[in-house]
Each structure stands twice: as C-alpha cells, then as structure tokens.
Amino acid sequence: MSKTYINTNDQFHFSFSTKAEKTIENILSKYPPQRKISAVMPLLDLAQREAGGWLPISALEAVADKVGLAYMRVLEIASFYTMYNLSPVGKWHLQICGTTPCWLKGSDDILNAIFDTLQIKPNETSKTGDFTLTPVECLGACVNAPILQVNDDFYEDLDYESTKKLLESLLKNKPLKFGSSIGRKSEPETGTTVLLKVKGKKNAG
C-alpha cells in the first residue's frame, strides 16, 4: 500500500474556525482532562475537513496544541492512517480497495474505468485537480466487493460500466446515490465512514 507523504513545502496557514472551536470543546469534554490526547484522531479529521481535505503542517501543529502532544507524535499518527491526507487532494477523492476480496471481484476493472475516463493512475491527481486516486487497504465492505470510496461515501458492487457511470456523474457534480450499484443492502446504510460529520463540509478522504 502506498502512502502520500507530507508536503513539506506548503505555505498554508491553518487555524480552526469559530464553529470548529465549539466542536472541539464538545469532543474534548468526552475525555478526562489528563486523557485529552485520546481526541487526536477526531481532531485530525475535523482539521482535515476545515483545511479542504488535507492536513498542512500548520493544521497538524494546531491539533498538537489542542491535545497537548508534540508535533512529531501527531505527524506519526496522521502518516500511519490513509484516512488522513498529508498533501492536497482533489475535490473528489477516489479510494480504491485492492485487497483480496475486491481484487477477486474485479477491482482492476474499476482502475481501468478510472484511467480510461480520467487518465489517472493510483497516487495521481487529474490535470484539472478535481480527482485524486489513492489505493487503500480493506475498507470493510467485502460482502459487496469491489468497492470504491468517494470522499465519505461507499460505492459497492462496481464493474467497469457502473464505475464509468459514477465518474461521469462526478464530472457533472451530480454524484450518484452511494451504496450497492446492483441494489444490495449496504452497511452502514448511511454510506459514510467518518469519525466526525461536519454539516456543509465534504471530506476529501
């Protein structure tokens, strides 16, 4: 599995919004004061959403300050999980599962459809900057393999044609309904896999 490493050249200045500060207070209230470092992951998720889908150095520093951890410790956490992006990603972040169940069910067809439609390969961003394709480990929806995660949402039971149809809907900024492309039950039925849902914000990973 590949992991996008931190963009050390970013000039992005990050600070949490007033609304986010209230959310942070609520998150931290769930932990004893001496255990606030336990909030590091939901705060990273919140910071990523506020920063436009990725975590610049200044966002990592802001999270480190909130939970009382050294910056390097926060970077270690953010660089371990593929749900955190350390370089900018497109408006539509495509995360492709290629582990055994998805591969056996045709994840290569999804990759072919993405390349034919968008001309990008894993770990690349489209020329327009709208799409980023990232390979990830198991997304936990093996029963409806193969799966493609688009931002927060799972699209399941995909093949070449259904993937192409999905991508065309994204190009028009009118994404298809998430879930199984053949009508099977999805888990979770909300179609989302996030630590924190912020109304009005769309995750890029």
C-alpha positions in Angstrom: 0.0 0.0 0.0 1.3 3.5 -0.9 1.0 6.4 1.4 1.2 10.1 0.4 3.9 11.7 2.5 3.7 15.2 3.9 4.0 18.2 1.7 6.9 20.0 3.4 6.8 22.9 1.0 3.3 24.1 1.9 2.7 27.7 2.8 -0.8 27.0 4.1 -1.7 28.9 7.3 -4.3 27.0 9.2 -6.5 27.9 12.2 -9.7 26.4 13.4 -12.9 28.3 12.7 -15.1 29.6 15.5 -17.6 26.8 14.7 -14.9 24.2 14.8 -13.7 25.6 18.2 -17.1 24.8 19.6 -16.9 21.3 18.1 -13.5 20.8 19.7 -14.8 21.8 23.1 -17.5 19.1 22.8 -15.0 16.5 21.7 -12.6 17.2 24.5 -15.4 17.2 27.0 -15.8 13.4 26.4 -12.4 12.7 27.8 -10.8 13.3 31.3 -8.5 16.4 31.2 -5.5 14.1 31.6 -6.6 12.0 28.7 -7.3 14.6 26.1 -4.7 13.1 23.8 -7.3 10.5 23.1 -9.1 13.1 21.0 -6.3 13.4 18.5 -8.0 11.4 15.7 -11.4 13.2 15.6 -9.5 16.5 15.8 -7.3 15.5 12.9 -10.5 14.6 11.0 -12.0 18.0 11.8 -8.8 19.8 10.8 -8.7 18.0 7.5 -12.2 19.0 6.6 -11.6 22.6 7.6 -8.4 22.7 5.5 -10.1 21.5 2.4 -9.4 17.8 2.5 -5.8 17.6 3.7 -3.5 18.3 6.6 -0.9 21.0 6.1 1.9 21.3 8.7 0.1 24.2 10.4 -3.0 22.0 10.9 -1.0 19.3 12.5 0.5 21.9 14.8 -2.9 23.2 15.7 -4.1 19.7 16.6 -1.0 19.0 18.6 -1.6 22.2 20.6 -5.2 21.2 21.3 -4.4 17.8 22.7 -1.0 18.6 24.3 1.1 16.3 22.1 4.4 17.1 20.4 4.0 17.9 16.7 6.0 14.8 15.7 3.7 12.5 17.6 0.7 13.9 15.8 2.6 13.5 12.5 3.3 9.9 13.3 -0.5 9.3 13.7 -1.5 11.2 10.6 1.1 9.4 8.5 0.0 6.0 9.7 -3.7 6.1 8.6 -4.6 6.6 5.0 -7.8 8.4 6.0 -5.5 11.5 6.7 -4.0 13.2 3.6 -0.7 15.0 4.0 -0.7 16.5 0.6 -3.6 18.3 -1.3 -6.2 16.0 -2.9 -8.9 16.7 -5.5 -12.5 17.7 -4.8 -13.4 14.0 -5.4 -11.0 11.7 -3.5 -11.3 8.2 -5.0 -10.0 5.5 -2.7 -9.7 2.1 -4.3 -9.6 -1.1 -2.3 -7.4 -3.7 -4.0 -7.1 -6.3 -1.3 -8.0 -9.9 -1.9 -11.9 -9.8 -1.9 -12.1 -6.7 -4.0 -9.3 -7.9 -6.4 -11.0 -11.2 -6.9 -14.3 -9.5 -7.6 -12.8 -7.1 -10.2 -11.1 -4.0 -8.6 -8.8 -4.0 -11.7 -11.9 -3.1 -13.8 -12.6 -0.1 -11.5 -9.0 1.0 -12.1 -9.3 0.6 -15.8 -12.5 2.6 -15.9 -10.9 5.4 -13.8 -7.9 5.6 -16.2 -10.0 5.5 -19.3 -12.3 8.2 -18.0 -9.9 10.5 -16.0 -6.4 9.4 -17.3 -5.1 8.9 -13.8 -3.4 6.0 -12.1 -3.0 5.2 -8.3 -1.5 8.1 -6.4 -2.1 10.6 -9.1 -4.4 13.7 -9.4 -6.2 14.7 -12.6 -4.9 17.6 -14.6 -7.9 19.6 -13.6 -7.2 18.9 -9.9 -10.7 17.6 -9.3 -9.8 13.9 -8.8 -7.2 12.1 -6.8 -6.9 8.3 -6.8 -5.5 6.6 -3.7 -5.0 2.8 -3.1 -6.0 1.8 0.4 -6.3 -1.3 2.5 -9.6 -3.2 3.2 -12.5 -0.8 3.6 -14.6 -3.3 5.4 -17.3 -3.8 2.8 -16.1 -7.2 1.4 -19.6 -8.6 1.2 -20.3 -6.1 -1.6 -16.9 -6.1 -3.3 -15.5 -4.5 -5.3 -15.7 -1.1 -3.6 -14.7 2.5 -4.4 -14.8 5.1 -1.6 -15.6 8.6 -2.9 -14.9 11.2 -0.2 -17.1 9.8 2.7 -19.3 7.5 0.6 -19.0 3.8 -0.4 -19.9 2.7 -3.9 -20.2 -1.0 -4.0 -20.6 -4.0 -6.4 -18.9 -1.9 -9.1 -17.8 -3.1 -12.5 -16.3 -1.2 -15.5 -19.5 0.3 -16.7 -21.0 1.2 -13.3 -17.7 2.9 -12.4 -17.6 4.8 -15.6 -21.2 6.0 -15.0 -20.3 7.1 -11.5 -17.3 9.0 -12.7 -19.4 10.8 -15.3 -21.8 11.8 -12.6 -19.0 13.3 -10.6 -17.7 15.2 -13.6 -21.1 16.8 -13.8 -21.0 17.5 -10.0 -24.1 15.3 -9.6 -22.9 12.2 -7.8 -25.0 9.1 -8.0 -26.5 7.7 -4.8 -24.0 5.8 -2.8 -24.3 2.1 -1.9 -24.6 -1.0 -4.0 -24.8 -0.5 -7.7 -27.0 -3.6 -8.0 -29.4 -2.8 -5.2 -28.0 -5.0 -2.4 -28.1 -3.8 1.2 -25.2 -1.7 2.3 -23.6 -1.5 5.7 -23.6 1.1 7.1 -26.8 2.2 5.4 -25.7 5.8 5.7 -22.9 5.0 3.3 -20.4 7.1 5.3 -17.3 6.1 7.2 -16.1 9.1 9.2 -15.0 9.9 12.7 -16.8 13.2 12.6 -19.5 14.6 10.4 -19.4 18.4 9.9 -22.6 19.7 8.2 -21.8 21.6 5.0 -18.3 20.1 4.7 -17.4 17.4 2.2 -14.4 15.2 3.2 -11.8 14.6 0.6 -10.6 11.4 2.4 
